Amino acid sequence: MAQETKYTEDNIRSLDWKEHIRMRPGMYIGKLGDGSSPDDGIYILVKEVLDNSIDEFVMGTGKTIEVSIQGNKVIVRDYGRGIPLGKVVDVVSKMNTGGKYDSRAFKKSVGLNGVGTKAVNALSTFFRVESTRDGKSASAEFERGNLTNQDLLEETSRRRGTKVTFIADDSIFKNYKYRPEYIIRLLKNYVYLNPGLTIVFNGEKYYSENGLKDLLEDNNNKEDMLYPIIHLRGDDIEVAITHSKTQYSEEYHSFVNGQNTTQGGTHQAAFREAVVKTVREFYGKNFDASDVRKSIIGAISIKVMEPVFESQTKTKLGSTEMGGDLPTVRTYINDFIKNKLDNYLHKNTEVAEKLQKKILQAEKERKELSGIRKLARDRAKKASLHNKKLRDCRIHFGDTKKEDYLNTTLFITEGDSASGSITKSRNVNTQAVFSLKGKPLNSYGLTKKIVYENEEFNLLQAALNIEDGLEGLRYNNIVIATDADVDGMHIRLLLITFFLQFFPEVIKEGHLYILETPLFRVRNKKETIYCYSEEEKQQAIHKLRGKPEITRFKGLGEISPNEFVHFIGDNIRLDPVMLDKEMSIDQMLQFYMGKNTPDRQKFIIENLKVEQDLIEEEK
């Protein structure tokens, strides 16, 4: 008989605020990560500090925010009112303490629960806050949430405002580094949503005059747009709309009180509904909703009183009320779109004609594909039942009840040995594996019909659940895991072509990555070091000294499951696939998968430098 575990008063313990944050960081900042993904924790830390500075601007003070990131040190300086000097320590170290509980001071704030900067403080090896107001300043320094130094009131000639400096804890955020592209995207979103605000990042100024119109223009090439962006503004609401010539599914950027709600919510659902309703009434035809919204690129920003989000990371709005005397979110957005969009279409007949033609074309294609889609779905269901291609995980993206849903990952592999190794070493809760059979079809220039007719593409689309857009996306991270050789590079290009051709929003929204795997293993009797480049190999040899054993991995299949766990776990290295906004999607597809050109040959040679080095080494 098993011995009964004792359960006494000694088993009950209370964690203080910083212990709880450090023990369960995912509850406060989502996933951890190393900075390769835009929703990794290090960017949430930056955002939590910035949100306070943005709230100062919204309340009418501090038109400039300065951000500096040098290595792992982050500095955010605003010129707002400054934290009340007697509360500098409390505001960053006492839970449920802040000015945003007083709606008179922060009417339409981003952060309302008094957690943000406390989480940054607890998860940093160094955290300093300094507040200046009324010719005086006060500051405090912390280490992992513990107060280490405090300077009380002192006279100063510095401008008023708040300055926060922090270094994220590398024992929690392992091997992390900030990617400027993600920081710039974050900062641009702030300036799009706050006319008159200037953010200076490492000396570079960011400013927007046209709000969401600038956002769509910066994120899309003009050649991809069917018609000029429709830009509509009202009290507490702003909307921008266009349709793409090239992409098939819907793409939305949504915001609440300046917060980028990447998972949408009640406001985004109301926006999608309102566009369809208005278009139907304008043309006097009961178009299918999917035909109206096919290829749409839209952005919406609203401001509500005391918004309710579905998680601490505030990625999905749950509120149904605007607040005050205003109607519900749904009614407010519907009334605005019905009035403004209808007026625009009446005044801009050329845009109205292009939109109608686009809808009719979508309707024609949908009807032509209806039979094929049904057969394809049936095949996908049967394949899923037999589990031939997909080894699924238990948690999926969008499951807001789980703190680690942002870690959900689908590895796309080629070959039984590689997929077998990843399958055996993966985290079954958050990591799934999709196994390709041979090289994928080159989909360049092909129509959506091929997605349903080609077994590999059809099953991949079904596994991701992206047929009707990203709202149903099952995995936050889609990772191409191929060998670091010529064949592996070709498979990567073919898969990237598939996403560019049919689902470019997967790349635009930062969901697609390349898995970096080690090229060498250097070890002696005491230590093993995995190396991702020739330079790292030489450093490892120098560190281990003597004559360590050196193994070169020629393919993923050569890496055992016991070793693979190191490369897809906490130490995973991902290289994000990003769009070049200077090129249209058509231009990129032509470059990568069109006829061989000197430019493309040069690109492939440069990007296969590692492989060339290995070839030279073998000689």
C-alpha positions as CSV (number, residue, x, y, z in Angstrom):
1,M,0.0,0.0,0.0
2,A,1.4,3.4,-1.0
3,Q,2.5,5.6,1.9
4,E,0.1,8.5,2.4
5,T,1.7,12.0,1.8
6,K,1.4,14.2,4.8
7,Y,-0.6,17.4,4.3
8,T,-0.1,19.9,7.2
9,E,0.2,23.6,7.9
10,D,3.9,23.3,6.8
11,N,2.7,22.5,3.2
12,I,0.9,25.8,3.0
13,R,3.1,28.8,2.0
14,S,2.4,32.3,0.6
15,L,4.6,33.7,-2.1
16,D,5.4,37.3,-2.2
17,W,4.7,39.3,-5.3
18,K,8.1,38.8,-7.0
19,E,8.4,35.1,-6.1
20,H,5.0,34.4,-7.8
21,I,6.0,36.4,-11.0
22,R,9.3,34.6,-11.2
23,M,7.8,31.2,-10.6
24,R,4.9,31.7,-13.1
25,P,6.2,34.3,-15.6
26,G,3.9,33.0,-18.3
27,M,0.8,34.2,-16.4
28,Y,2.1,37.8,-16.6
29,I,4.0,38.1,-19.9
30,G,2.9,35.1,-22.0
31,K,5.7,33.0,-23.5
32,L,9.4,33.5,-22.7
33,G,11.4,32.9,-25.8
34,D,14.8,34.3,-26.9
35,G,13.6,37.3,-29.0
36,S,13.1,35.5,-32.3
37,S,9.3,35.9,-32.1
38,P,7.5,39.3,-31.8
39,D,5.4,38.0,-28.9
40,D,8.4,36.8,-26.9
41,G,8.5,38.0,-23.3
42,I,11.4,40.4,-23.7
43,Y,9.2,42.5,-26.0
44,I,6.3,42.3,-23.6
45,L,8.6,43.8,-20.9
46,V,9.5,46.7,-23.2
47,K,5.8,47.2,-24.0
48,E,4.7,47.2,-20.4
49,V,7.1,50.1,-19.6
50,L,6.1,51.9,-22.8
51,D,2.4,51.6,-22.1
52,N,2.8,53.8,-19.1
53,S,4.6,56.5,-21.2
54,I,1.9,56.2,-23.8
55,D,-0.8,56.7,-21.2
56,E,0.9,59.9,-20.1
57,F,0.8,61.2,-23.8
58,V,-2.9,60.2,-24.0
59,M,-3.6,62.2,-20.9
60,G,-2.1,65.3,-22.6
61,T,1.6,65.3,-21.4
62,G,4.9,64.2,-22.9
63,K,4.8,64.4,-26.7
64,T,8.2,62.6,-27.1
65,I,9.3,59.2,-25.8
66,E,13.0,58.2,-26.0
67,V,13.9,54.5,-26.3
68,S,17.4,53.1,-26.2
69,I,18.4,49.5,-26.5
70,Q,22.1,48.7,-26.4
71,G,22.9,45.0,-26.0
72,N,20.5,43.8,-23.3
73,K,20.0,47.2,-21.6
74,V,16.7,48.9,-22.2
75,I,16.0,52.6,-21.4
76,V,12.6,54.3,-21.7
77,R,12.4,58.0,-21.0
78,D,9.2,60.0,-21.2
79,Y,8.3,63.6,-20.4
80,G,5.0,63.1,-18.8
81,R,3.9,64.1,-15.3
82,G,6.3,61.8,-13.6
83,I,5.3,59.3,-10.9
84,P,4.4,61.0,-7.6
85,L,7.7,61.1,-5.8
86,G,6.6,59.5,-2.6
87,K,5.2,56.5,-4.5
88,V,8.1,55.7,-6.8
89,V,9.0,52.4,-5.0
90,D,5.4,51.3,-4.4
91,V,4.4,51.8,-8.1
92,V,7.0,49.3,-9.3
93,S,7.0,46.9,-6.4
94,K,3.6,46.6,-4.8
95,M,0.9,44.6,-6.6
96,N,-2.4,46.3,-7.3
97,T,-0.8,49.7,-6.9
98,G,-1.1,52.4,-9.6
99,G,-2.8,55.5,-10.8
100,K,-5.0,53.7,-13.3
101,Y,-7.5,52.5,-10.8
102,D,-8.7,56.2,-10.7
103,S,-10.7,56.6,-13.9
104,R,-10.4,60.4,-13.5
105,A,-6.7,60.2,-14.1
106,F,-6.6,57.5,-16.8
107,K,-9.9,57.4,-18.7
108,K,-8.9,55.2,-21.6
109,S,-5.7,53.5,-20.4
110,V,-4.0,50.4,-21.8
111,G,-3.0,48.9,-18.5
112,L,-5.6,48.8,-15.8
113,N,-4.5,46.1,-13.3
114,G,-1.3,47.5,-11.8
115,V,0.9,44.5,-12.8
116,G,3.0,45.6,-15.8
117,T,6.1,47.3,-14.3
118,K,6.1,45.0,-11.3
119,A,6.5,42.1,-13.7
120,V,9.4,43.9,-15.5
121,N,11.0,44.6,-12.1
122,A,10.7,41.0,-10.9
123,L,12.0,39.6,-14.2
124,S,15.1,41.8,-14.4
125,T,18.6,41.5,-13.0
126,F,18.7,45.3,-12.9
127,F,15.8,47.7,-12.7
128,R,16.0,51.4,-12.1
129,V,13.1,53.9,-12.0
130,E,13.6,57.6,-11.8
131,S,10.8,60.2,-11.6
132,T,11.2,64.0,-11.9
133,R,8.5,66.6,-11.2
134,D,8.3,70.1,-9.6
135,G,12.1,70.5,-9.7
136,K,12.7,67.4,-7.6
137,S,13.5,63.8,-8.4
138,A,13.4,60.4,-6.7
139,S,14.8,57.0,-7.8
140,A,15.0,53.4,-6.8
141,E,17.1,50.4,-8.0
142,F,16.1,46.7,-7.8
143,E,17.6,43.3,-8.5
144,R,15.0,40.6,-9.4
145,G,12.4,42.7,-7.6
146,N,14.5,43.3,-4.4
147,L,15.2,46.9,-3.5
148,T,18.9,47.6,-3.5
149,N,19.2,51.3,-3.5
150,Q,16.9,54.3,-3.0
151,D,17.5,58.0,-3.5
152,L,14.9,60.1,-1.8
153,L,13.9,63.7,-2.8
154,E,16.7,65.8,-4.3
155,E,16.7,69.1,-6.3
156,T,17.2,68.8,-10.0
157,S,17.0,70.9,-13.2
158,R,16.0,68.0,-15.4
159,R,12.8,68.0,-17.3
160,R,9.8,66.3,-15.6
161,G,9.0,62.7,-16.6
162,T,9.9,59.1,-15.8
163,K,12.9,57.1,-16.8
164,V,13.0,53.3,-16.6
165,T,16.1,51.2,-17.2
166,F,16.2,47.4,-17.0
167,I,18.1,44.4,-18.0
168,A,16.0,41.2,-18.4
169,D,17.1,38.2,-16.4
170,D,19.0,35.8,-18.7
171,S,18.4,33.0,-16.3
172,I,14.7,33.2,-17.3
173,F,15.0,34.6,-20.9
174,K,17.8,32.2,-22.1
175,N,20.2,33.4,-24.9
176,Y,18.0,36.3,-25.7
177,K,18.6,39.2,-27.9
178,Y,16.4,42.1,-29.1
179,R,15.6,42.2,-32.8
180,P,15.4,45.8,-34.0
181,E,12.6,44.8,-36.6
182,Y,10.3,43.8,-33.8
183,I,11.0,46.8,-31.6
184,I,10.5,49.2,-34.6
185,R,7.1,47.5,-35.4
186,L,6.0,47.9,-31.8
187,L,7.0,51.6,-31.8
188,K,5.4,52.3,-35.2
189,N,2.1,50.9,-33.9
190,Y,2.3,53.4,-31.1
191,V,2.8,56.4,-33.4
192,Y,0.1,55.2,-35.8
193,L,-2.4,55.2,-33.0
194,N,-1.3,58.5,-31.3
195,P,-1.1,61.4,-33.7
196,G,1.3,64.0,-32.5
197,L,3.5,61.5,-30.7
198,T,7.2,61.2,-31.6
199,I,9.2,58.1,-30.5
200,V,13.0,58.2,-30.8
201,F,14.6,54.8,-30.9
202,N,18.4,54.7,-30.8
203,G,18.4,58.2,-32.5
204,E,15.9,57.4,-35.2
205,K,12.6,59.3,-35.1
206,Y,9.2,57.7,-35.7
207,Y,6.1,59.8,-36.3
208,S,2.8,59.3,-38.1
209,E,0.4,61.9,-39.6
210,N,-2.1,59.5,-41.1
211,G,-2.6,56.9,-38.5
212,L,-3.9,53.5,-39.7
213,K,-3.5,54.6,-43.3
214,D,0.2,54.8,-42.7
215,L,0.1,51.4,-41.0
216,L,-1.4,49.7,-44.1
217,E,0.9,51.5,-46.5
218,D,4.0,50.6,-44.4
219,N,3.0,46.9,-44.2
220,N,1.9,46.5,-47.8
221,N,3.4,47.3,-51.2
222,K,1.2,49.7,-53.2
223,E,1.3,47.4,-56.2
224,D,-0.5,44.7,-54.2
225,M,-3.4,47.0,-53.3
226,L,-6.6,46.8,-55.5
227,Y,-7.6,50.4,-54.7
228,P,-6.4,53.3,-52.6
229,I,-6.8,52.8,-48.8
230,I,-10.2,53.9,-47.4
231,H,-9.4,55.8,-44.3
232,L,-12.3,56.7,-41.9
233,R,-12.1,58.5,-38.6
234,G,-14.6,59.3,-35.8
235,D,-14.9,59.8,-32.1
236,D,-13.0,56.9,-30.4
237,I,-12.7,55.0,-33.7
238,E,-10.5,54.8,-36.7
239,V,-10.6,52.4,-39.6
240,A,-8.5,51.7,-42.8
241,I,-9.6,49.3,-45.5
242,T,-8.3,48.0,-48.8
243,H,-8.2,44.7,-50.7
244,S,-5.2,42.8,-52.0
245,K,-4.7,41.8,-55.6
246,T,-2.6,38.8,-54.6
247,Q,-3.5,37.2,-51.2
248,Y,-6.5,35.0,-50.8
249,S,-7.5,35.3,-47.1
250,E,-8.3,38.1,-44.7
251,E,-5.8,40.2,-42.8
252,Y,-6.6,42.5,-39.9
253,H,-4.8,44.8,-37.5
254,S,-6.9,45.7,-34.5
255,F,-6.2,47.9,-31.5
256,V,-7.9,48.9,-28.3
257,N,-6.7,51.9,-26.4
258,G,-3.4,51.6,-28.3
259,Q,-3.0,47.9,-27.5
260,N,-2.4,45.7,-30.5
261,T,-5.0,42.9,-30.1
262,T,-3.3,40.3,-32.2
263,Q,-6.1,37.8,-31.5
264,G,-8.9,40.2,-32.3
265,G,-11.9,40.1,-30.0
266,T,-15.4,41.8,-30.0
267,H,-14.3,44.9,-31.9
268,Q,-12.7,42.9,-34.7
269,A,-15.7,40.6,-35.0
270,A,-18.0,43.7,-35.2
271,F,-15.7,45.3,-37.8
272,R,-15.8,42.2,-40.1
273,E,-19.6,42.0,-39.7
274,A,-20.2,45.7,-40.4
275,V,-18.1,45.7,-43.6
276,V,-20.2,42.8,-45.0
277,K,-23.5,44.3,-44.0
278,T,-22.6,47.8,-45.5
279,V,-21.4,46.3,-48.8
280,R,-24.5,44.2,-49.2
281,E,-26.8,47.2,-48.6
282,F,-24.7,49.4,-50.9
283,Y,-24.9,47.0,-53.9
284,G,-28.3,45.7,-53.0
285,K,-27.1,42.1,-53.3
286,N,-26.9,39.4,-50.6
287,F,-23.2,38.6,-51.3
288,D,-21.7,35.7,-49.4
289,A,-19.7,37.1,-46.5
290,S,-16.6,35.2,-47.5
291,D,-16.7,36.8,-51.0
292,V,-16.9,40.3,-49.6
293,R,-14.0,39.7,-47.2
294,K,-11.8,37.7,-49.4
295,S,-8.4,39.4,-49.8
296,I,-9.4,42.2,-47.4
297,I,-6.7,44.1,-45.5
298,G,-8.2,46.1,-42.7
299,A,-7.3,47.9,-39.5
300,I,-9.5,49.2,-36.7
301,S,-8.7,51.1,-33.6
302,I,-11.2,51.9,-30.8
303,K,-11.1,53.5,-27.4
304,V,-13.2,52.1,-24.6
305,M,-13.7,52.8,-20.9
306,E,-11.9,50.2,-18.7
307,P,-11.5,47.5,-21.4
308,V,-11.6,43.8,-20.4
309,F,-9.1,41.6,-22.1
310,E,-9.0,37.8,-22.0
311,S,-5.4,37.5,-20.7
312,Q,-2.7,39.6,-19.0
313,T,-1.0,40.0,-22.3
314,K,-4.1,41.8,-23.6
315,T,-4.1,40.2,-27.1
316,K,-7.9,39.7,-27.3
317,L,-10.7,42.1,-26.3
318,G,-13.6,40.6,-24.3
319,S,-15.5,43.8,-23.6
320,T,-18.9,44.2,-25.1
321,E,-19.5,47.8,-23.8
322,M,-17.8,51.0,-25.0
323,G,-18.5,52.6,-21.6
324,G,-20.2,55.7,-20.4
325,D,-23.4,56.6,-22.3
326,L,-22.1,55.0,-25.6
327,P,-23.9,51.9,-27.1
328,T,-22.3,48.4,-27.2
329,V,-19.0,47.8,-29.1
330,R,-21.0,46.0,-31.8
331,T,-23.6,48.7,-32.3
332,Y,-21.1,51.5,-32.2
333,I,-18.9,50.0,-34.9
334,N,-21.8,48.9,-37.1
335,D,-23.3,52.4,-37.0
336,F,-19.9,54.0,-37.8
337,I,-19.1,51.7,-40.7
338,K,-22.6,51.8,-42.2
339,N,-22.5,55.6,-42.3
340,K,-18.9,56.3,-43.2
341,L,-18.2,53.5,-45.6
342,D,-21.5,53.8,-47.4
343,N,-20.8,57.6,-48.0
344,Y,-17.3,56.8,-49.2
345,L,-18.5,54.3,-51.8
346,H,-21.1,56.7,-53.1
347,K,-18.5,59.4,-53.5
348,N,-15.8,57.2,-55.0
349,T,-17.5,55.2,-57.8
350,E,-14.2,53.9,-59.3
351,V,-13.3,52.2,-56.0
352,A,-16.9,50.9,-55.7
353,E,-16.6,49.4,-59.2
354,K,-13.3,47.7,-58.4
355,L,-14.6,46.3,-55.2
356,Q,-17.7,44.9,-56.9
357,K,-15.6,43.3,-59.6
358,K,-13.4,41.7,-56.9
359,I,-16.4,40.3,-55.0
360,L,-17.9,38.8,-58.2
361,Q,-14.6,37.2,-59.1
362,A,-14.3,35.8,-55.6
363,E,-17.9,34.4,-55.9
364,K,-17.0,32.8,-59.2
365,E,-13.8,31.2,-57.8
366,R,-15.7,29.9,-54.7
367,K,-18.3,28.2,-56.8
368,E,-15.7,26.6,-59.0
369,L,-13.8,25.3,-56.0
370,S,-16.8,24.2,-53.9
371,G,-16.8,20.6,-55.1
372,I,-13.0,20.3,-54.9
373,R,-13.0,21.9,-51.4
374,K,-15.5,19.3,-50.1
375,L,-13.5,16.4,-51.4
376,A,-10.3,17.9,-50.0
377,R,-11.8,18.4,-46.6
378,D,-13.0,14.8,-46.6
379,R,-9.5,13.6,-47.5
380,A,-8.0,15.8,-44.8
381,K,-10.3,14.4,-42.2
382,K,-9.5,10.8,-43.2
383,A,-5.8,11.5,-43.1
384,S,-6.2,13.1,-39.6
385,L,-8.1,10.1,-38.4
386,H,-5.2,7.8,-39.5
387,N,-2.7,10.3,-38.2
388,K,-0.4,9.8,-41.3
389,K,1.1,13.2,-41.6
390,L,0.4,15.1,-38.4
391,R,1.6,14.3,-34.8
392,D,-0.5,16.9,-33.0
393,C,0.0,18.6,-29.7
394,R,-2.6,19.1,-26.9
395,I,-2.7,22.9,-26.6
396,H,-3.4,25.1,-29.6
397,F,-3.0,28.8,-30.4
398,G,-6.1,30.7,-29.3
399,D,-6.6,28.6,-26.2
400,T,-6.5,31.5,-23.8
401,K,-7.2,29.3,-20.8
402,K,-3.6,28.0,-21.1
403,E,-0.7,30.3,-20.1
404,D,1.6,28.7,-22.7
405,Y,-0.6,28.8,-25.8
406,L,1.8,31.3,-27.4
407,N,4.4,28.5,-27.4
408,T,2.4,26.3,-29.7
409,T,4.6,25.2,-32.6
410,L,4.2,23.1,-35.8
411,F,7.5,21.7,-37.1
412,I,7.3,21.0,-40.9
413,T,9.9,18.3,-41.6
414,E,11.1,16.3,-44.6
415,G,11.9,12.6,-44.2
416,D,11.0,9.9,-41.7
417,S,14.2,10.0,-39.7
418,A,14.0,13.8,-39.1
419,S,10.3,13.8,-38.2
420,G,10.8,10.7,-36.0
421,S,13.6,12.4,-34.0
422,I,11.6,15.6,-33.4
423,T,8.4,13.6,-32.6
424,K,10.2,11.6,-29.9
425,S,11.9,14.6,-28.3
426,R,9.2,17.3,-28.6
427,N,6.9,18.7,-25.9
428,V,3.7,16.9,-26.5
429,N,1.7,19.7,-24.9
430,T,2.8,22.5,-27.3
431,Q,4.8,21.0,-30.2
432,A,3.4,19.2,-33.2
433,V,5.1,17.7,-36.2
434,F,4.0,17.6,-39.9
435,S,6.0,15.3,-42.0
436,L,6.5,16.1,-45.7
437,K,6.8,13.3,-48.3
438,G,9.6,14.4,-50.6
439,K,9.9,18.0,-52.0
440,P,6.8,20.1,-52.1
441,L,5.3,21.3,-55.4
442,N,6.5,24.6,-56.8
443,S,3.3,26.6,-56.4
444,Y,4.6,29.8,-58.1
445,G,2.0,31.2,-60.5
446,L,-0.6,28.5,-59.6
447,T,-4.1,29.2,-58.4
448,K,-5.7,28.3,-55.1
449,K,-7.2,25.2,-56.7
450,I,-3.8,23.5,-56.4
451,V,-4.0,23.8,-52.6
452,Y,-7.0,21.4,-52.6
453,E,-5.8,19.1,-55.3
454,N,-2.2,18.6,-54.0
455,E,-2.3,16.2,-51.0
456,E,0.7,17.8,-49.2
457,F,-0.7,21.4,-49.4
458,N,-4.2,20.3,-48.6
459,L,-3.2,18.4,-45.5
460,L,-0.9,21.2,-44.4
461,Q,-3.6,23.8,-44.8
462,A,-6.0,21.6,-42.8
463,A,-3.4,21.0,-40.1
464,L,-2.9,24.8,-39.7
465,N,-6.7,25.5,-40.1
466,I,-6.0,28.6,-42.2
467,E,-8.3,28.0,-45.2
468,D,-10.5,30.9,-44.1
469,G,-7.9,33.2,-42.6
470,L,-5.7,33.4,-39.5
471,E,-8.5,33.5,-36.9
472,G,-8.5,29.7,-36.7
473,L,-4.7,29.3,-36.8
474,R,-3.9,26.3,-34.6
475,Y,-0.2,27.0,-33.9
476,N,1.4,30.4,-33.1
477,N,4.8,29.3,-34.6
478,I,5.2,27.5,-37.9
479,V,8.7,26.2,-38.1
480,I,10.4,24.8,-41.3
481,A,12.9,22.2,-40.1
482,T,15.1,21.1,-43.0
483,D,18.7,20.1,-43.5
484,A,21.3,22.9,-43.8
485,D,22.3,21.8,-47.4
486,V,21.2,22.5,-51.0
487,D,18.2,20.2,-50.8
488,G,17.1,21.6,-47.5
489,M,17.4,25.2,-48.9
490,H,15.3,24.2,-51.9
491,I,12.6,22.8,-49.6
492,R,12.6,26.0,-47.6
493,L,12.1,28.1,-50.7
494,L,9.3,25.9,-51.9
495,L,7.5,26.1,-48.6
496,I,8.0,29.9,-48.3
497,T,6.7,30.1,-51.9
498,F,3.5,28.2,-50.8
499,F,2.9,30.7,-48.0
500,L,3.7,33.8,-50.1
501,Q,1.5,32.6,-52.9
502,F,-1.6,31.6,-50.8
503,F,-1.2,32.8,-47.2
504,P,1.2,35.8,-47.1
505,E,-0.4,37.0,-43.9
506,V,1.2,34.0,-42.1
507,I,4.6,35.7,-42.8
508,K,3.3,39.3,-42.4
509,E,2.0,38.5,-38.9
510,G,5.3,36.9,-37.9
511,H,4.3,33.2,-37.6
512,L,6.8,31.6,-40.0
513,Y,10.4,30.6,-39.0
514,I,13.4,28.5,-40.0
515,L,14.7,26.1,-37.4
516,E,18.4,26.5,-36.8
517,T,20.1,23.2,-35.9
518,P,23.7,22.6,-34.9
519,L,26.3,21.7,-37.6
520,F,28.9,20.4,-35.1
521,R,29.1,18.6,-31.8
522,V,32.3,19.2,-29.8
523,R,32.8,17.2,-26.6
524,N,35.2,15.7,-24.2
525,K,34.5,13.5,-21.2
526,K,33.2,16.3,-19.1
527,E,31.3,18.6,-21.4
528,T,29.4,18.7,-24.8
529,I,29.0,21.9,-26.8
530,Y,26.7,22.1,-29.9
531,C,27.9,24.6,-32.5
532,Y,25.9,26.4,-35.2
533,S,28.8,27.8,-37.2
534,E,32.5,27.3,-37.9
535,E,33.2,30.2,-35.6
536,E,31.3,28.6,-32.7
537,K,33.2,25.3,-33.4
538,Q,36.6,27.0,-33.1
539,Q,35.4,28.7,-29.8
540,A,34.3,25.3,-28.4
541,I,37.6,23.7,-29.3
542,H,39.5,26.5,-27.6
543,K,37.3,26.2,-24.5
544,L,37.5,22.4,-24.1
545,R,41.2,22.4,-25.0
546,G,43.2,19.3,-25.9
547,K,41.8,17.2,-28.7
548,P,38.0,17.0,-28.2
549,E,35.8,14.7,-30.3
550,I,34.2,16.7,-33.2
551,T,31.2,15.4,-35.0
552,R,29.6,17.1,-38.0
553,F,25.9,16.6,-38.5
554,K,25.1,16.2,-42.2
555,G,21.3,16.1,-41.7
556,L,18.6,16.3,-39.1
557,G,18.2,12.5,-39.3
558,E,21.7,12.0,-37.8
559,I,20.7,13.8,-34.6
560,S,19.3,11.4,-32.0
561,P,16.1,12.2,-30.1
562,N,18.1,12.5,-26.9
563,E,20.1,15.3,-28.5
564,F,17.2,16.9,-30.4
565,V,15.5,17.8,-27.2
566,H,18.3,20.4,-26.6
567,F,17.5,22.2,-29.9
568,I,13.7,22.4,-29.8
569,G,13.4,23.1,-26.1
570,D,14.5,26.1,-24.0
571,N,17.5,26.6,-26.2
572,I,15.6,26.6,-29.5
573,R,17.0,28.9,-32.2
574,L,14.6,30.3,-34.7
575,D,15.2,32.6,-37.7
576,P,12.0,34.5,-38.6
577,V,10.9,34.7,-42.2
578,M,10.2,38.4,-43.0
579,L,8.7,40.2,-46.0
580,D,10.7,42.9,-47.7
581,K,8.2,45.8,-47.9
582,E,10.2,47.3,-50.8
583,M,9.2,44.4,-53.0
584,S,5.6,43.3,-53.9
585,I,4.7,39.7,-53.2
586,D,4.7,39.1,-57.0
587,Q,8.2,40.5,-57.3
588,M,9.4,38.3,-54.4
589,L,7.9,35.2,-55.9
590,Q,9.5,36.0,-59.3
591,F,12.8,36.5,-57.6
592,Y,12.8,33.3,-55.6
593,M,10.9,30.9,-57.9
594,G,10.9,32.4,-61.3
595,K,13.4,31.7,-64.1
596,N,17.0,31.5,-62.9
597,T,18.6,34.9,-62.8
598,P,22.1,36.1,-61.7
599,D,20.6,37.8,-58.7
600,R,18.9,34.6,-57.5
601,Q,22.0,32.6,-58.1
602,K,24.0,35.1,-56.0
603,F,21.4,35.0,-53.2
604,I,21.5,31.2,-53.0
605,I,25.3,31.0,-53.0
606,E,25.5,33.7,-50.3
607,N,22.9,32.0,-48.1
608,L,24.5,28.6,-48.5
609,K,27.9,29.8,-47.3
610,V,27.9,27.3,-44.4
611,E,27.4,24.5,-46.8
612,Q,30.2,25.7,-49.0
613,D,32.4,25.9,-46.0
614,L,31.7,22.3,-45.1
615,I,32.4,21.2,-48.7
616,E,35.8,23.0,-48.6
617,E,36.5,21.5,-45.2
618,E,35.9,18.0,-46.6
619,K,38.3,18.6,-49.5
